[in-house]
Amino acid sequence: MIIKHNESDSKGAFLAIEDNVQIGEMTYSKAGEGKIIIDHTEVHPDQKGKGIGKILLSKAVEFARDHNIKIVPLCPFAKTMFDKDIDIRDVLA
């Protein structure tokens, strides 16, 4: 599996790709300088339970750390993960 990061002026996404098929995505919107809002996480039903959502979130956290950005987890999955894992809260807005 590879994770691709696409970004436009105001939005972005982390995409999980396996065998040239997208099996998951985490989307975000930019909220001014230094902040993104994770608004949606989706994993293909056949791929659930494989930790793909966690992998996508870890890439988002890595991106935030690399670019000195804070994350607002609007998406229920992302919010739950931030609530559970204190090790990623350094990027929590």
N, C-alpha and C positions, 0 to 999 in steps of 0.2 A: 504494500500500500504506500502511496505517496500522498503528501499533503501539498496542495497548491494554494497560493494566496493571490487573490485578485483584488484590486483596489481601484476605485474611481475617485472623482472629486469628493463625493460625500458618503460613499458606501464602500463596503468591502466584504469579502467572504473567504473562509478557509474551506477548501474542498478536499474530501477524501476520495481518492481515485484508486481503483483496483482493476487490473486488466482492462484499462481504458474505459471503465464505467464509473460514473460518480456514484458512490455509495453513502455519502454523507456530506452535510454542509453546515457551517455555522456562519451566520451573516451578522453584520454590524453596520451601524451608521456612525459617522463622525459627529461629535458634539463639541464643536469649537476646537481650539488649540489644546492638544494634550489629553483628549478624552474620547473614548469610543463607547457606544452602547451596543452590547450584544443583544440582538432582538429575536433571533431564531436559531434553533438547532434542530436538525432533522437527520435521521439515519434511515436508510432503506430498511423496510420491515424484515427482509431476509438476513440483514446484518446486525440486528439488535442483539445486545448481550455480549458483544465482542470488544467493548470499550472504545468504540470509535468516537463517541461524543467526548470522552475524556481526552483522547488524543487531539481532537480538534481544539478543545479548550486549552490544552497545554501549549499548542502552537499559538493561540491567541495571547496567552500569558507571556510566552517567550517574545512575541512581537511587541507587546506592551512594554516589557522590560528593556528590550533593545532600543526602543524609540522614546522611552520616558513618557509613556502614556498610561493613563488610568482607565479602568474598565467599569462601566455601569452594567451590571448583569440584569437586564430586563427580562430576558428569556428565563422561564422557570427552571430549565435544566441547569443553565449557567449559575443562576442564583443558588440553587441547591448545592452545587459543587463548591461555590465560594463559602456557603454556610458550613460545609463539612470539612473543608481542607484549609487549615490555617496557613499552610506554606505558600498559598497563592494570594493571600490577602494583601500583600505588599503593593499589588497593582489595583486594588479595589478602590473605587472613587468614593 
